[in-house]
Amino acid sequence: MPPKKTKVATTVTPSTPSTTSTKQVEHQNYIIHIAIQNIQNPRVTRTLSVPPSISFHNLHTAIQIAFGWAFHHHHHFEVNNIPAIWLDKNNPPSPRSNGPLVLLTIGNPEFLTYLEDENEPIADEMTTKLSDVFENEKYKNKYLEYTYDFGDSWEHSVLLFGRANRAVSSDFIFCIGGEGAPVAEDCGGPPGWEHLKDIVKRYQRKGKLDAEDKHLIQWFKNQGRRGCEVWDWDLDGVNQKLSAMRL
């Protein structure tokens, strides 16, 4: 097994001059819409109001809380060289000859040794602020993705909707909406979740279940889903946990 290579993180700062002053940005929360990709009926999304000055590590923590993840697996953020509104990164708009697909990877440098390209730029999530990316002309309006669990590969699109008014901005992170119950950890990624939802639907309708289906239902209940609910989620509970975050 080849030795791990040390990745050196680059420093990311906002472009200057910026169309929006840093002082103004710091006092207007970002409204960020986050959606787990390749999941439907229901989609699983959360919309967060976040201070621009928080780190990507803080955003990672907020995503884990908002989506009910358990902090069990590695993660990273990627800024991709396709438009932010282009939600199918496997079918990017052409041409792609104007640079690499991945412009920047943000995470823990100690855990980014899997990157194939040694020259691929990385940034430390502990020191990189959201405004360092969203206010940087190189990365502005590019597709930002958060991946959790490189086995199941839960890919989340992270879309900047805009900024909140100063009157409703704060120094805290809070969730203002969303849909879909948290997905089951370690269920096999989006295909496994869709399969589990199909079994849950038959279970709720008193349909026929084989031994494997019954085992999955019991496993799902053991995750704290006694009612096997895939739609409802607790907005107030999410905000209670988010309010305890130290930023």
Summary of the structure (lengths in Angstrom):
residues: 247
radius of gyration: 19.3
end to end distance: 38.5
largest distance: 63.8
contacts: 693
relative contact order: 0.21
helix: 26%
strand: 23%
